[in-house]
């Protein structure tokens, strides 16, 4: 069984994030790397956004952000107070299709739920079948398609 660690991201991680955002498998779903880098780096000190570098067995390979939904609730509809949203990507291409996505998302979500978070939501592009499968394996249920500023998204929910 793999062990996943979630290290708080810092400014020293920005070159790695920039590199990861420029890889084809990330740009397919995160789109413009420059725009996304500005958003990710701009949220580094935001009090309602926690950003992490994810490691599997000590190898850093992914980015994860966890935010208070009520601060950024753009199209997700009413959610229970304290709901957290997650966004993430695997930056290292050789770590894709190995089960890491569902495993680290499940691990992180279970930590949130155990700490009292009532609901965790994820909103992948409805066409992103790989992500949707990973989120279902991590215990998330499909809720509905919602309209966000970035276009339609499949709201997926996991409750405590």
N, CA, C and O of each residue as an XYZ file, in Angstrom:
640
protein
N       0.828     -1.189      0.000
C       0.000      0.000      0.000
C       0.874      1.255      0.000
O       1.783      1.399      0.818
N       0.581      2.141     -0.920
C       1.368      3.371     -1.021
C       0.976      4.350      0.074
O      -0.155      4.358      0.560
N       1.943      5.171      0.441
C       1.717      6.252      1.391
C       1.760      7.561      0.624
O       2.680      7.803     -0.157
N       0.760      8.405      0.849
C       0.701      9.710      0.190
C       0.933     10.794      1.224
O       0.384     10.755      2.325
N       1.752     11.759      0.852
C       2.032     12.899      1.721
C       1.585     14.170      0.999
O       1.701     14.286     -0.221
N       1.072     15.117      1.784
C       0.562     16.372      1.260
C       1.339     17.498      1.926
O       1.037     17.905      3.048
N       2.345     17.994      1.212
C       3.201     19.049      1.750
C       2.669     20.404      1.300
O       2.426     20.607      0.110
N       2.483     21.343      2.243
C       2.026     22.670      1.819
C       2.963     23.254      0.751
O       4.186     23.236      0.895
N       2.363     23.762     -0.301
C       3.132     24.352     -1.397
C       3.705     25.701     -0.949
O       3.088     26.423     -0.166
N       4.881     26.021     -1.456
C       5.502     27.312     -1.170
C       6.014     27.917     -2.478
O       5.962     27.282     -3.532
N       6.496     29.127     -2.395
C       7.006     29.821     -3.579
C       8.127     29.018     -4.246
O       8.313     29.116     -5.459
N       8.864     28.239     -3.482
C       9.964     27.464     -4.092
C       9.446     26.365     -5.031
O      10.202     25.831     -5.842
N       8.157     26.034     -4.915
C       7.564     25.009     -5.779
C       7.054     25.571     -7.110
O       6.676     24.806     -7.997
N       7.040     26.881     -7.255
C       6.448     27.474     -8.455
C       7.117     27.045     -9.763
O       6.410     26.853    -10.752
N       8.435     26.886     -9.817
C       9.013     26.381    -11.070
C       8.497     24.984    -11.451
O       8.271     24.707    -12.628
N       8.315     24.124    -10.472
C       7.775     22.790    -10.738
C       6.337     22.891    -11.222
O       5.959     22.221    -12.182
N       5.531     23.722    -10.567
C       4.127     23.909    -10.966
C       4.067     24.436    -12.394
O       3.255     23.977    -13.197
N       4.920     25.394    -12.707
C       4.945     25.966    -14.063
C       5.280     24.888    -15.094
O       4.668     24.833    -16.161
N       6.242     24.041    -14.776
C       6.617     22.946    -15.683
C       5.458     21.980    -15.862
O       5.129     21.601    -16.986
N       4.834     21.577    -14.753
C       3.724     20.643    -14.814
C       2.561     21.211    -15.617
O       1.958     20.495    -16.416
N       2.236     22.495    -15.415
C       1.124     23.109    -16.141
C       1.366     23.137    -17.654
O       0.417     23.225    -18.433
N       2.621     23.063    -18.068
C       2.963     23.085    -19.483
C       2.986     21.721    -20.152
O       3.232     21.633    -21.355
N       2.734     20.660    -19.402
C       2.765     19.325    -20.012
C       1.447     19.064    -20.749
O       0.395     19.526    -20.307
N       1.492     18.335    -21.858
C       0.273     18.117    -22.662
C      -0.891     17.491    -21.899
O      -2.040     17.876    -22.116
N      -0.622     16.536    -21.011
C      -1.722     15.888    -20.297
C      -2.386     16.819    -19.282
O      -3.533     16.587    -18.901
N      -1.692     17.862    -18.840
C      -2.298     18.843    -17.931
C      -3.003     19.936    -18.742
O      -4.129     20.314    -18.418
N      -2.357     20.438    -19.781
C      -2.991     21.512    -20.568
C      -4.280     21.046    -21.242
O      -5.151     21.866    -21.533
N      -4.415     19.757    -21.491
C      -5.643     19.243    -22.089
C      -6.864     19.660    -21.270
O      -7.919     19.950    -21.834
N      -6.724     19.691    -19.935
C      -7.869     19.999    -19.067
C      -7.725     21.307    -18.309
O      -8.731     21.903    -17.924
N      -6.489     21.774    -18.081
C      -6.276     23.025    -17.363
C      -6.061     24.187    -18.332
O      -6.037     25.347    -17.920
N      -5.908     23.881    -19.592
C      -5.819     24.857    -20.682
C      -4.589     25.760    -20.571
O      -3.503     25.266    -20.266
N      -4.724     27.046    -20.804
C      -3.603     27.981    -20.936
C      -2.661     27.936    -19.728
O      -3.031     28.370    -18.637
N      -1.439     27.408    -19.922
C      -0.510     27.270    -18.796
C      -0.156     28.601    -18.132
O      -0.024     28.663    -16.910
N      -0.002     29.669    -18.922
C       0.358     30.970    -18.346
C      -0.765     31.504    -17.464
O      -0.524     31.994    -16.360
N      -1.988     31.403    -17.963
C      -3.147     31.877    -17.191
C      -3.307     31.067    -15.907
O      -3.543     31.627    -14.837
N      -3.176     29.747    -16.021
C      -3.318     28.893    -14.842
C      -2.203     29.121    -13.835
O      -2.430     29.073    -12.626
N      -0.990     29.371    -14.338
C       0.121     29.650    -13.431
C      -0.143     30.929    -12.640
O       0.137     30.991    -11.443
N      -0.677     31.941    -13.304
C      -1.008     33.192    -12.614
C      -2.043     32.949    -11.522
O      -1.926     33.485    -10.420
N      -3.056     32.141    -11.826
C      -4.101     31.846    -10.841
C      -3.536     31.055     -9.655
O      -3.779     31.398     -8.498
N      -2.785     30.000     -9.958
C      -2.229     29.156     -8.896
C      -1.250     29.943     -8.030
O      -1.324     29.890     -6.802
N      -0.335     30.670     -8.662
C       0.655     31.424     -7.884
C      -0.011     32.576     -7.141
O       0.419     32.934     -6.045
N      -1.051     33.158     -7.723
C      -1.760     34.256     -7.074
C      -2.525     33.845     -5.835
O      -2.800     34.677     -4.971
N      -2.873     32.564     -5.736
C      -3.612     32.059     -4.577
C      -2.705     31.530     -3.475
O      -3.191     31.035     -2.458
N      -1.414     31.628     -3.662
C      -0.465     31.020     -2.718
C      -0.691     31.483     -1.279
O      -0.550     30.686     -0.351
N      -1.034     32.742     -1.080
C      -1.216     33.261      0.279
C      -2.674     33.537      0.624
O      -2.959     34.179      1.635
N      -3.606     33.059     -0.209
C      -5.017     33.311      0.063
C      -5.456     32.467      1.266
O      -5.204     31.263      1.293
N      -6.108     33.080      2.260
C      -6.471     32.343      3.469
C      -7.509     31.235      3.261
O      -7.610     30.329      4.088
N      -8.280     31.293      2.173
C      -9.317     30.284      1.943
C      -8.893     29.217      0.932
O      -9.716     28.416      0.486
N      -7.611     29.210      0.574
C      -7.073     28.255     -0.403
C      -5.837     27.590      0.191
O      -4.870     28.264      0.547
N      -5.874     26.278      0.294
C      -4.697     25.526      0.737
C      -4.173     24.770     -0.483
O      -4.931     24.084     -1.169
N      -2.889     24.898     -0.744
C      -2.273     24.251     -1.900
C      -1.197     23.283     -1.414
O      -0.451     23.565     -0.476
N      -1.145     22.133     -2.086
C      -0.230     21.081     -1.657
C       0.515     20.475     -2.837
O       0.022     20.444     -3.965
N       1.709     19.997     -2.543
C       2.457     19.133     -3.449
C       2.258     17.726     -2.899
O       2.484     17.469     -1.717
N       1.831     16.822     -3.774
C       1.518     15.453     -3.360
C       2.694     14.546     -3.709
O       3.260     14.622     -4.799
N       3.039     13.702     -2.767
C       4.119     12.730     -2.980
C       3.600     11.324     -2.723
O       2.805     11.100     -1.810
N       4.050     10.397     -3.523
C       3.775      8.974     -3.329
C       5.093      8.320     -2.970
O       6.058      8.370     -3.734
N       5.123      7.703     -1.789
C       6.364      7.071     -1.341
C       7.549      8.019     -1.518
O       8.613      7.624     -1.995
N       7.343      9.270     -1.126
C       8.356     10.336     -1.118
C       8.667     10.934     -2.479
O       9.496     11.841     -2.550
N       8.051     10.482     -3.565
C       8.266     11.082     -4.883
C       7.154     12.095     -5.158
O       5.980     11.730     -5.218
N       7.521     13.355     -5.324
C       6.541     14.402     -5.597
C       6.077     14.301     -7.041
O       6.891     14.233     -7.961
N       4.751     14.292     -7.234
C       4.243     14.053     -8.582
C       2.960     14.799     -8.931
O       2.536     14.772    -10.086
N       2.325     15.471     -7.951
C       1.020     16.070     -8.227
C       0.810     17.348     -7.430
O       1.490     17.627     -6.442
N      -0.179     18.120     -7.917
C      -0.616     19.363     -7.277
C      -2.056     19.166     -6.816
O      -2.859     18.545     -7.514
N      -2.379     19.697     -5.637
C      -3.745     19.640     -5.130
C      -4.067     20.964     -4.459
O      -3.264     21.486     -3.686
N      -5.246     21.508     -4.757
C      -5.701     22.683     -4.036
C      -7.042     22.380     -3.398
O      -7.898     21.717     -3.984
N      -7.205     22.880     -2.188
C      -8.411     22.663     -1.390
C      -8.903     24.038     -0.960
O      -8.170     24.800     -0.330
N     -10.143     24.347     -1.302
C     -10.645     25.696     -1.035
C     -12.011     25.660     -0.360
O     -12.751     24.681     -0.458
N     -12.319     26.748      0.321
C     -13.623     26.916      0.939
C     -14.585     27.297     -0.179
O     -14.450     28.365     -0.776
N     -15.552     26.438     -0.465
C     -16.442     26.614     -1.612
C     -17.197     27.928     -1.555
O     -17.401     28.562     -2.590
N     -17.619     28.358     -0.363
C     -18.401     29.593     -0.276
C     -17.611     30.814     -0.732
O     -18.210     31.822     -1.107
N     -16.289     30.748     -0.710
C     -15.461     31.864     -1.190
C     -15.449     31.910     -2.713
O     -15.441     32.993     -3.299
N     -15.448     30.741     -3.363
C     -15.341     30.671     -4.818
C     -16.530     29.966     -5.458
O     -16.386     29.442     -6.563
N     -17.668     29.927     -4.835
C     -18.783     29.143     -5.363
C     -19.304     29.760     -6.654
O     -20.227     30.574     -6.652
N     -18.695     29.355     -7.733
C     -19.050     29.912     -9.045
C     -19.801     28.873     -9.864
O     -19.239     28.211    -10.736
N     -21.086     28.750     -9.558
C     -21.915     27.857    -10.348
C     -22.189     26.504     -9.720
O     -22.878     25.683    -10.326
N     -21.673     26.243     -8.528
C     -21.863     24.928     -7.911
C     -23.166     24.842     -7.131
O     -23.538     23.761     -6.674
N     -23.861     25.954     -6.971
C     -25.121     25.949     -6.246
C     -24.904     25.923     -4.745
O     -23.766     25.865     -4.278
N     -26.005     25.965     -3.982
C     -25.890     25.960     -2.519
C     -25.226     24.678     -2.020
O     -25.517     23.579     -2.493
N     -24.338     24.849     -1.065
C     -23.630     23.717     -0.462
C     -23.646     23.899      1.052
O     -23.750     25.028      1.531
N     -23.546     22.808      1.817
C     -23.497     22.933      3.278
C     -22.332     23.829      3.717
O     -21.266     23.830      3.101
N     -22.555     24.581      4.779
C     -21.505     25.430      5.348
C     -20.280     24.571      5.649
O     -20.402     23.498      6.240
N     -19.107     25.038      5.248
C     -17.871     24.299      5.494
C     -17.465     23.364      4.371
O     -16.446     22.682      4.475
N     -18.249     23.322      3.293
C     -17.912     22.461      2.154
C     -16.571     22.896      1.554
O     -16.284     24.085      1.418
N     -15.773     21.906      1.204
C     -14.483     22.164      0.566
C     -14.534     21.648     -0.870
O     -15.163     20.632     -1.165
N     -13.857     22.374     -1.749
C     -13.706     21.955     -3.133
C     -12.265     21.567     -3.384
O     -11.346     22.115     -2.776
N     -12.072     20.610     -4.290
C     -10.731     20.164     -4.654
C     -10.516     20.320     -6.147
O     -11.425     20.105     -6.949
N      -9.312     20.695     -6.499
C      -8.824     20.659     -7.873
C      -7.435     20.064     -7.798
O      -6.702     20.322     -6.843
N      -7.067     19.289     -8.769
C      -5.747     18.667     -8.744
C      -5.349     18.188    -10.126
O      -6.169     18.071    -11.037
N      -4.069     17.918    -10.244
C      -3.575     17.257    -11.448
C      -2.315     16.490    -11.101
O      -1.585     16.840    -10.173
N      -2.077     15.444    -11.861
C      -0.824     14.699    -11.771
C       0.122     15.356    -12.761
O      -0.162     15.412    -13.958
N       1.239     15.850    -12.266
C       2.180     16.568    -13.120
C       3.157     15.664    -13.845
O       3.574     15.972    -14.961
N       3.525     14.566    -13.234
C       4.511     13.661    -13.816
C       3.793     12.612    -14.670
O       3.041     11.784    -14.154
N       4.035     12.659    -15.972
C       3.313     11.800    -16.926
C       3.470     10.315    -16.627
O       2.538      9.540    -16.845
N       4.636      9.909    -16.131
C       4.831      8.480    -15.872
C       4.062      7.992    -14.640
O       4.076      6.799    -14.335
N       3.400      8.897    -13.940
C       2.596      8.523    -12.777
C       1.109      8.396    -13.130
O       0.290      8.061    -12.274
N       0.764      8.670    -14.407
C      -0.613      8.521    -14.873
C      -0.943      7.037    -15.048
O      -0.057      6.210    -15.265
N      -2.222      6.725    -14.949
C      -2.716      5.363    -15.197
C      -2.079      4.310    -14.284
O      -1.891      3.158    -14.673
N      -1.757      4.734    -13.068
C      -1.190      3.811    -12.073
C      -2.066      3.731    -10.828
O      -1.705      3.068     -9.856
N      -3.217      4.404    -10.853
C      -4.109      4.406     -9.706
C      -3.825      5.476     -8.671
O      -4.485      5.523     -7.634
N      -2.849      6.341     -8.938
C      -2.486      7.371     -7.955
C      -3.582      8.413     -7.768
O      -3.841      8.844     -6.644
N      -4.227      8.820     -8.855
C      -5.235      9.878     -8.754
C      -6.324      9.519     -7.762
O      -6.568     10.261     -6.810
N      -6.977      8.399     -7.973
C      -8.063      8.004     -7.068
C      -7.535      7.770     -5.653
O      -8.219      8.085     -4.679
N      -6.342      7.229     -5.533
C      -5.802      6.906     -4.207
C      -5.464      8.160     -3.407
O      -5.827      8.245     -2.234
N      -4.784      9.130     -4.002
C      -4.430     10.300     -3.193
C      -5.651     11.181     -2.940
O      -5.731     11.828     -1.896
N      -6.601     11.219     -3.871
C      -7.821     11.999     -3.647
C      -8.644     11.359     -2.528
O      -9.173     12.063     -1.668
N      -8.752     10.043     -2.535
C      -9.464      9.349     -1.454
C      -8.792      9.639     -0.112
O      -9.469      9.975      0.860
N      -7.472      9.513     -0.056
C      -6.733      9.748      1.186
C      -6.969     11.166      1.701
O      -7.274     11.357      2.879
N      -6.827     12.162      0.820
C      -6.986     13.555      1.233
C      -8.427     13.823      1.671
O      -8.658     14.474      2.690
N      -9.389     13.324      0.902
C     -10.803     13.536      1.221
C     -11.154     12.909      2.565
O     -11.888     13.508      3.350
N     -10.646     11.726      2.837
C     -10.921     11.080      4.115
C     -10.342     11.868      5.285
O     -10.928     11.897      6.367
N      -9.189     12.510      5.071
C      -8.622     13.379      6.111
C      -9.550     14.564      6.372
O      -9.792     14.926      7.523
N     -10.069     15.168      5.299
C     -10.987     16.310      5.457
C     -12.258     15.889      6.196
O     -12.687     16.562      7.134
N     -12.855     14.778      5.771
C     -14.101     14.322      6.382
C     -13.887     13.953      7.851
O     -14.737     14.245      8.693
N     -12.773     13.323      8.157
C     -12.474     12.942      9.545
C     -12.280     14.176     10.427
O     -12.515     14.124     11.634
N     -11.849     15.287      9.820
C     -11.630     16.527     10.570
C     -12.909     17.355     10.696
O     -12.885     18.450     11.258
N     -14.031     16.834     10.172
C     -15.293     17.529     10.348
C     -15.852     18.252      9.138
O     -16.918     18.861      9.227
N     -15.152     18.201      7.996
C     -15.695     18.800      6.785
C     -16.963     18.033      6.403
O     -16.923     16.807      6.299
N     -18.099     18.733      6.189
C     -19.343     18.018      5.925
C     -19.454     17.464      4.510
O     -20.103     16.442      4.288
N     -18.827     18.132      3.565
C     -18.934     17.729      2.156
C     -17.682     18.176      1.423
O     -17.114     19.230      1.708
N     -17.264     17.345      0.465
C     -16.158     17.685     -0.439
C     -16.721     17.563     -1.851
O     -17.404     16.593     -2.179
N     -16.423     18.566     -2.685
C     -16.914     18.556     -4.062
C     -15.746     18.673     -5.037
O     -14.702     19.250     -4.734
N     -15.965     18.105     -6.212
C     -15.026     18.174     -7.334
C     -15.879     18.441     -8.564
O     -17.011     17.964     -8.654
N     -15.338     19.204     -9.514
C     -16.149     19.556    -10.691
C     -15.374     19.391    -12.002
O     -15.000     20.377    -12.637
N     -15.136     18.129    -12.403
C     -14.396     17.900    -13.645
C     -15.203     18.284    -14.890
O     -16.428     18.397    -14.852
N     -14.490     18.476    -15.968
C     -15.123     18.637    -17.274
C     -15.897     17.345    -17.553
O     -15.353     16.257    -17.364
N     -17.150     17.443    -17.998
C     -17.932     16.228    -18.254
C     -17.293     15.284    -19.282
O     -17.630     14.101    -19.324
N     -16.383     15.795    -20.102
C     -15.715     14.962    -21.100
C     -14.458     14.273    -20.554
O     -13.863     13.445    -21.243
N     -14.051     14.604    -19.332
C     -12.819     14.055    -18.759
C     -13.106     12.715    -18.070
O     -13.173     12.629    -16.844
N     -13.272     11.682    -18.889
C     -13.648     10.355    -18.391
C     -12.621      9.795    -17.404
O     -13.004      9.144    -16.432
N     -11.337     10.033    -17.630
C     -10.291      9.520    -16.731
C     -10.477     10.098    -15.328
O     -10.427      9.369    -14.337
N     -10.691     11.408    -15.254
C     -10.861     12.049    -13.945
C     -12.143     11.559    -13.269
O     -12.138     11.261    -12.075
N     -13.221     11.476    -14.016
C     -14.499     11.046    -13.444
C     -14.378      9.638    -12.864
O     -14.878      9.374    -11.771
N     -13.720      8.737    -13.587
C     -13.505      7.376    -13.067
C     -12.683      7.404    -11.772
O     -12.986      6.689    -10.817
N     -11.639      8.241    -11.757
C     -10.791      8.338    -10.560
C     -11.592      8.863     -9.374
O     -11.447      8.362     -8.259
N     -12.431      9.861     -9.602
C     -13.213     10.432     -8.507
C     -14.255      9.435     -8.004
O     -14.509      9.358     -6.802
N     -14.855      8.674     -8.911
C     -15.802      7.644     -8.474
C     -15.087      6.588     -7.631
O     -15.623      6.135     -6.619
N     -13.885      6.197     -8.041
C     -13.106      5.232     -7.253
C     -12.744      5.801     -5.881
O     -12.572      5.056     -4.916
N     -12.629      7.131     -5.808
C     -12.293      7.799     -4.543
C     -13.533      8.024     -3.675
O     -13.439      8.620     -2.602
N     -14.697      7.548     -4.138
C     -15.898      7.621     -3.329
C     -16.851      8.758     -3.657
O     -17.858      8.932     -2.971
N     -16.553      9.534     -4.690
C     -17.434     10.636     -5.079
C     -18.587     10.121     -5.930
O     -18.436      9.160     -6.685
N     -19.746     10.775     -5.796
C     -20.941     10.435     -6.571
C     -21.261     11.584     -7.528
O     -21.100     12.757     -7.191
N     -21.710     11.224     -8.710
C     -22.146     12.235     -9.676
C     -23.404     12.907     -9.133
O     -24.331     12.238     -8.677
N     -23.424     14.229     -9.189
C     -24.593     14.971     -8.729
C     -25.367     15.526     -9.921
O     -26.496     15.108    -10.181
N     -24.760     16.467    -10.644
C     -25.416     17.071    -11.805
C     -24.406     17.893    -12.579
O     -23.341     18.235    -12.066
N     -24.748     18.207    -13.816
C     -23.920     19.113    -14.613
C     -24.298     20.533    -14.216
O     -25.476     20.886    -14.162
N     -23.283     21.336    -13.941
C     -23.475     22.732    -13.550
C     -22.780     23.634    -14.560
O     -21.874     23.201    -15.273
N     -23.204     24.875    -14.616
C     -22.602     25.862    -15.511
C     -21.659     26.722    -14.685
O     -22.091     27.394    -13.749
N     -20.379     26.706    -15.020
C     -19.381     27.506    -14.312
C     -18.814     28.550    -15.268
O     -19.075     28.484    -16.469
N     -18.041     29.514    -14.761
C     -17.402     30.496    -15.652
C     -16.494     29.843    -16.701
O     -16.232     30.432    -17.749
N     -16.014     28.621    -16.415
C     -15.152     27.898    -17.355
C     -15.939     26.959    -18.262
O     -15.344     26.214    -19.040
N     -17.270     26.984    -18.172
C     -18.107     26.107    -18.980
C     -18.760     25.035    -18.130
O     -18.692     25.082    -16.902
N     -19.399     24.057    -18.786
C     -20.078     23.018    -18.015
C     -19.093     22.154    -17.222
O     -17.972     21.887    -17.656
N     -19.554     21.731    -16.051
C     -18.751     20.859    -15.200
C     -19.676     19.843    -14.557
O     -20.844     20.132    -14.298
N     -19.154     18.657    -14.302
C     -19.906     17.624    -13.600
C     -19.632     17.776    -12.108
O     -18.524     17.501    -11.645
N     -20.632     18.209    -11.360
C     -20.471     18.327     -9.914
C     -20.505     16.913     -9.326
O     -21.447     16.150     -9.541
N     -19.453     16.592     -8.581
C     -19.353     15.300     -7.911
C     -19.175     15.569     -6.427
O     -18.452     16.486     -6.037
N     -19.845     14.760     -5.593
C     -19.961     15.050     -4.178
C     -19.554     13.837     -3.346
O     -19.796     12.689     -3.721
N     -18.928     14.127     -2.206
C     -18.693     13.101     -1.204
C     -19.020     13.715      0.152
O     -18.412     14.704      0.562
N     -19.983     13.119      0.840
C     -20.427     13.624      2.136
C     -19.834     12.804      3.265
O     -19.418     11.659      3.091
N     -19.812     13.445      4.445
C     -19.296     12.758      5.632
C     -20.254     11.670      6.080
O     -19.990     10.982      7.066
